[in-house]
Amino acid sequence: MIPRPAQQPPAPARAFPTGAPGTGALVEHALATGHGRWWTDRAVRPRAVAVTCGGHASPREV
């Protein structure tokens, strides 16, 4: 996986559900605060994206 700073979320970050408790909260936290790290499987047109923060991770296929 290719790391990306939380301040520059990849376009597929919208593939994560928001507004729900659990994994959606992790994504919303990373988007709102810029804390954590985004990961993609490819630099261009990623097929998978993940976000990590505070020892938690949430992966998603795009």
C-alpha positions in Angstrom: 0.0 0.0 0.0 1.1 3.5 -0.7 0.8 5.9 2.2 -0.8 9.4 1.8 -1.0 12.1 4.5 -4.5 12.7 6.0 -4.5 16.2 4.7 -4.6 14.8 1.2 -7.3 12.2 1.1 -7.6 10.2 -2.2 -10.6 10.8 -4.3 -12.0 7.3 -3.4 -12.3 8.4 0.2 -15.9 9.1 -0.7 -16.5 5.3 -1.0 -16.6 5.0 2.8 -20.0 5.3 4.6 -20.4 8.4 6.7 -22.8 9.4 9.4 -22.8 6.0 11.1 -21.0 4.8 14.2 -18.0 2.5 13.8 -15.8 2.6 10.8 -17.6 5.7 9.3 -16.5 7.7 12.4 -12.9 6.9 11.7 -13.1 8.2 8.2 -15.0 11.3 9.2 -12.4 12.0 11.9 -9.5 11.7 9.4 -11.3 14.0 7.0 -12.3 16.6 9.5 -9.1 16.8 11.6 -6.4 15.8 9.1 -5.1 13.2 11.6 -4.2 9.7 10.6 -3.1 8.4 7.3 -4.7 7.3 4.0 -3.4 4.3 2.0 -4.0 3.3 -1.6 -3.0 0.2 -3.5 -2.0 2.3 -6.6 -1.0 5.9 -7.1 -3.3 6.4 -10.1 -6.9 5.1 -10.1 -6.7 3.1 -6.8 -8.8 0.0 -6.4 -8.5 -0.2 -2.7 -8.2 2.5 -0.1 -7.7 2.4 3.7 -7.6 5.0 6.5 -5.7 4.5 9.8 -5.7 6.5 12.9 -5.0 5.8 16.6 -4.2 2.2 16.0 -7.5 1.5 14.1 -7.8 0.8 10.4 -10.7 0.8 8.0 -10.1 -0.7 4.5 -12.5 -0.4 1.5 -12.6 -1.6 -2.1 -13.5 1.1 -4.5 
